[in-house]
Amino acid sequence: MSNIEKVDKFPDPPKRGAPEKYPYDDWFDGNIWKIDSIAEYGREPALLGGRVVAAAERRGLVITTATEEDDLFVQVIGKVDDVS
């Protein structure tokens, strides 16, 4: 028997640094999320929005965000290569 096999993809790279504070993978599922950023995380919507945009960029995703009072709205609209 051989311990060599062909596979379809590389394994996910190991995560480095501290664990993420926010559930970005949930928020990046394509649905529209309304997040009460003050109540949930103690952050102004614009500040949380900046972190969300940066996390999306690290994942190669394009998102749209909006704010309304204490709420941040987030939705993935595609991948970097798909959006022109």
Contacts in CASP RR format, 6 or more apart in sequence:
PFRMAT RR
TARGET T0000
AUTHOR 0000-0000-0000
METHOD contacts of the structure
MODEL  1
MSNIEKVDKFPDPPKRGAPEKYPYDDWFDGNIWKIDSIAEYGREPALLGG
RVVAAAERRGLVITTATEEDDLFVQVIGKVDDVS
20 55 0 8 1.000
21 41 0 8 1.000
22 41 0 8 1.000
22 48 0 8 1.000
22 51 0 8 1.000
22 52 0 8 1.000
22 55 0 8 1.000
24 52 0 8 1.000
24 55 0 8 1.000
24 56 0 8 1.000
24 59 0 8 1.000
26 33 0 8 1.000
27 33 0 8 1.000
27 35 0 8 1.000
27 52 0 8 1.000
27 74 0 8 1.000
28 55 0 8 1.000
28 56 0 8 1.000
28 59 0 8 1.000
28 61 0 8 1.000
28 63 0 8 1.000
28 76 0 8 1.000
29 76 0 8 1.000
30 75 0 8 1.000
30 76 0 8 1.000
31 75 0 8 1.000
32 73 0 8 1.000
32 74 0 8 1.000
32 75 0 8 1.000
33 73 0 8 1.000
33 74 0 8 1.000
33 75 0 8 1.000
34 71 0 8 1.000
34 72 0 8 1.000
34 73 0 8 1.000
35 41 0 8 1.000
35 45 0 8 1.000
35 48 0 8 1.000
35 71 0 8 1.000
35 72 0 8 1.000
35 73 0 8 1.000
35 74 0 8 1.000
36 70 0 8 1.000
36 71 0 8 1.000
37 43 0 8 1.000
37 44 0 8 1.000
37 45 0 8 1.000
37 47 0 8 1.000
37 48 0 8 1.000
37 49 0 8 1.000
37 70 0 8 1.000
37 71 0 8 1.000
37 72 0 8 1.000
38 44 0 8 1.000
38 45 0 8 1.000
38 70 0 8 1.000
39 70 0 8 1.000
41 48 0 8 1.000
45 67 0 8 1.000
45 68 0 8 1.000
45 69 0 8 1.000
45 70 0 8 1.000
45 71 0 8 1.000
45 72 0 8 1.000
46 67 0 8 1.000
48 72 0 8 1.000
49 65 0 8 1.000
49 67 0 8 1.000
49 72 0 8 1.000
49 74 0 8 1.000
50 65 0 8 1.000
52 63 0 8 1.000
52 65 0 8 1.000
52 72 0 8 1.000
52 74 0 8 1.000
53 63 0 8 1.000
53 65 0 8 1.000
56 62 0 8 1.000
56 63 0 8 1.000
56 76 0 8 1.000
60 79 0 8 1.000
60 80 0 8 1.000
61 76 0 8 1.000
61 78 0 8 1.000
61 79 0 8 1.000
61 80 0 8 1.000
62 76 0 8 1.000
62 77 0 8 1.000
62 78 0 8 1.000
62 79 0 8 1.000
62 80 0 8 1.000
62 82 0 8 1.000
62 83 0 8 1.000
63 74 0 8 1.000
63 75 0 8 1.000
63 76 0 8 1.000
63 77 0 8 1.000
64 74 0 8 1.000
64 75 0 8 1.000
64 77 0 8 1.000
65 72 0 8 1.000
65 73 0 8 1.000
65 74 0 8 1.000
65 75 0 8 1.000
66 72 0 8 1.000
66 73 0 8 1.000
67 73 0 8 1.000
77 83 0 8 1.000
END
